[in-house]
Amino acid sequence: MLSKRQMHILSFIKSFYEDRRYGPTIKEIADGTGYSTTTVRNELISLEKRGFITREKGKYRTIVIN
């Protein structure tokens, strides 16, 4: 089960991608959700480990919702 914060982040990523056709950066997610970049980074790690998203390390804008 996802936390409210994780659902909020996933929803933001989905909306961002639908609007722009590329994924957001951690900073853009933080700005759009009101969470700190550290919180966003930690939640993305958790979401990736649980299989909800994939991303390429060391590259920007590679977040994909599975």
N, C-alpha and C positions, 0 to 999 in steps of 0.2 A: 504494500500500500504506500502511496506517495503522500508526503506531507503537503500542507497547503503551499508552502514556499516552493517546493519542487513542482507542483502543478502550475503555480504562477509563472515560474521560469520556463517551463515547457510551453505554456500558452503564449508567452512573450516570444519565444523562439519561433513558434509556428506562425504567429501573426507577422513577425518581422520578415520571415522568409516569403510568405505569401505576398507581402507588399513589395519586396525588393528583389526577390529571386536569388538571394544569397544570404548566408547565415550571419548572425550578429557576432561582434566581438564580446569579450567578457565585459569590457567597459560599457558597451552599448546595452547589454543586458542589465548591468548594475544601474545605469542611468534610467532605463525604462521601467525597472521594477522597484527601485528605491533601496535595494540591498547593496551592501558593500561589495567591492570586487573580490575580497577574500571569501565572503559568504557565497557569492556566485561560483567562484572557482571550486570551492568545496562541494557545493551541490552538483555541479557538472561532473565532478569526479564520481560522486555517488550515483548519479543517473547513468553514467557510462558503465560503471561496474555492474549495475543492475540491468543493463541492456536496453535502456530507454532511448539513449542517444549513442552516436558514434562521432568521433572527431579524430583528426590527424594531429599528432603532437608536433609542436613547433610551427604550425601553420595557422594563420588567421582565417576566420570565416568558413571553417570546415565542419561545423556542428550540423549533424543530420539527425532528425527524429526518426527512430526505427518504427 
